[in-house]
Amino acid sequence: MKIYNNPNVNKVMRKYQNNVEKTNKTNKANFKEDKLEISSSAREFQLAMSAAKKLPDVRQEKVDAVKREMAKGKYNPTANEIAKKMLNNSNLVK
């Protein structure tokens, strides 16, 4: 049995298609697009973070200077100096 030229099947298919179109229009009307706004301070922060990420983790020129001092025997910090630097850099003491 062929159903593609049957008038009753065609009627049902048109009715179904109309319902699908109405549903699609209704869904589009009920939903709004998502929107994201970034404040100017957030943009500045994002810019600063990207600049900070580009910086090297180690300041090699400082490391090289300390190594040269140590090789010459001129780098002899006291325990007190080391402790002060460690605390100052850890943000525990201000």
NUGUZA-908691 format. One record per residue (C-alpha): chain; y negated, x, z. Coordinates in nm, 4 decimals. Example, Ala and Ser with C-alpha at 12.3 -4.5 7.8 and 13.67 -1.06 7.14 Angstrom:
REM residues 2
cadena A yy 0.4500 xx 1.2300 zz 0.7800
cadena A yy 0.1060 xx 1.3670 zz 0.7140
***
This chain:
REM residues 94
cadena A yy 0.0000 xx 0.0000 zz 0.0000
cadena A yy -0.3405 xx 0.1314 zz -0.0970
cadena A yy -0.6270 xx 0.0540 zz 0.1370
cadena A yy -0.9267 xx 0.2251 zz -0.0213
cadena A yy -1.0251 xx -0.0687 zz -0.2441
cadena A yy -0.9515 xx -0.3388 zz 0.0072
cadena A yy -1.2687 xx -0.5442 zz 0.0803
cadena A yy -1.1757 xx -0.5987 zz 0.4443
cadena A yy -1.1247 xx -0.2271 zz 0.5056
cadena A yy -1.4539 xx -0.1519 zz 0.3340
cadena A yy -1.6310 xx -0.4056 zz 0.5591
cadena A yy -1.4848 xx -0.2456 zz 0.8713
cadena A yy -1.5780 xx 0.1013 zz 0.7514
cadena A yy -1.9406 xx -0.0033 zz 0.6818
cadena A yy -1.9625 xx -0.1646 zz 1.0246
cadena A yy -1.8204 xx 0.1500 zz 1.1859
cadena A yy -2.0627 xx 0.3740 zz 0.9941
cadena A yy -2.3598 xx 0.1573 zz 1.1003
cadena A yy -2.2525 xx 0.1826 zz 1.4635
cadena A yy -2.2190 xx 0.5607 zz 1.4374
cadena A yy -2.5687 xx 0.5882 zz 1.2875
cadena A yy -2.7178 xx 0.3665 zz 1.5599
cadena A yy -2.5454 xx 0.5743 zz 1.8271
cadena A yy -2.6778 xx 0.8973 zz 1.6772
cadena A yy -3.0328 xx 0.7591 zz 1.6666
cadena A yy -3.0058 xx 0.6394 zz 2.0266
cadena A yy -2.8728 xx 0.9751 zz 2.1462
cadena A yy -3.1541 xx 1.1628 zz 1.9738
cadena A yy -3.4155 xx 0.9340 zz 2.1281
cadena A yy -3.2821 xx 0.9703 zz 2.4843
cadena A yy -3.2553 xx 1.3476 zz 2.4938
cadena A yy -3.5469 xx 1.5856 zz 2.4882
cadena A yy -3.5243 xx 1.9466 zz 2.3850
cadena A yy -3.5039 xx 2.2072 zz 2.6587
cadena A yy -3.8137 xx 2.4178 zz 2.6956
cadena A yy -3.8731 xx 2.7472 zz 2.8724
cadena A yy -4.2131 xx 2.8799 zz 2.9689
cadena A yy -4.2653 xx 3.2248 zz 3.1160
cadena A yy -4.5759 xx 3.2805 zz 3.3262
cadena A yy -4.8094 xx 3.5678 zz 3.2544
cadena A yy -4.7130 xx 3.7417 zz 3.5794
cadena A yy -4.3456 xx 3.7129 zz 3.4833
cadena A yy -4.4249 xx 3.8652 zz 3.1434
cadena A yy -4.6075 xx 4.1528 zz 3.3145
cadena A yy -4.3118 xx 4.2020 zz 3.5477
cadena A yy -4.0735 xx 4.1988 zz 3.2511
cadena A yy -4.2865 xx 4.4592 zz 3.0738
cadena A yy -4.2973 xx 4.6787 zz 3.3859
cadena A yy -3.9198 xx 4.6513 zz 3.4320
cadena A yy -3.8511 xx 4.7516 zz 3.0730
cadena A yy -4.0838 xx 5.0525 zz 3.1126
cadena A yy -3.9114 xx 5.1490 zz 3.4389
cadena A yy -3.5684 xx 5.1267 zz 3.2746
cadena A yy -3.6802 xx 5.3785 zz 3.0134
cadena A yy -3.7658 xx 5.6370 zz 3.2799
cadena A yy -3.4991 xx 5.8957 zz 3.3577
cadena A yy -3.3087 xx 5.8572 zz 3.6855
cadena A yy -3.3710 xx 6.2212 zz 3.7748
cadena A yy -3.6942 xx 6.4126 zz 3.7362
cadena A yy -3.5355 xx 6.7184 zz 3.5829
cadena A yy -3.8457 xx 6.9373 zz 3.6127
cadena A yy -3.8414 xx 6.8900 zz 3.9930
cadena A yy -3.4699 xx 6.9670 zz 4.0097
cadena A yy -3.5180 xx 7.2824 zz 3.8017
cadena A yy -3.8100 xx 7.3966 zz 4.0216
cadena A yy -3.6041 xx 7.3549 zz 4.3399
cadena A yy -3.3094 xx 7.5363 zz 4.1813
cadena A yy -3.5343 xx 7.8300 zz 4.0901
cadena A yy -3.6727 xx 7.8425 zz 4.4443
cadena A yy -3.3208 xx 7.8344 zz 4.5885
cadena A yy -3.2055 xx 8.1116 zz 4.3535
cadena A yy -3.4962 xx 8.3285 zz 4.4679
cadena A yy -3.4214 xx 8.2464 zz 4.8326
cadena A yy -3.7666 xx 8.0882 zz 4.8811
cadena A yy -3.6529 xx 7.7292 zz 4.9390
cadena A yy -3.5814 xx 7.6896 zz 5.3089
cadena A yy -3.6867 xx 7.3444 zz 5.4334
cadena A yy -3.6417 xx 7.2671 zz 5.8006
cadena A yy -3.4192 xx 6.9831 zz 5.9174
cadena A yy -3.7333 xx 6.8001 zz 6.0313
cadena A yy -3.8885 xx 6.8184 zz 5.6834
cadena A yy -3.5690 xx 6.6910 zz 5.5237
cadena A yy -3.5419 xx 6.4017 zz 5.7698
cadena A yy -3.9075 xx 6.3025 zz 5.7138
cadena A yy -3.8630 xx 6.2996 zz 5.3342
cadena A yy -3.5429 xx 6.0973 zz 5.3621
cadena A yy -3.7063 xx 5.8361 zz 5.5851
cadena A yy -4.0218 xx 5.8166 zz 5.3742
cadena A yy -3.8213 xx 5.7660 zz 5.0555
cadena A yy -3.5960 xx 5.5024 zz 5.2098
cadena A yy -3.8906 xx 5.2692 zz 5.2886
cadena A yy -3.7708 xx 5.2395 zz 5.6499
cadena A yy -4.0781 xx 5.4086 zz 5.7929
cadena A yy -4.4268 xx 5.3294 zz 5.6712
***
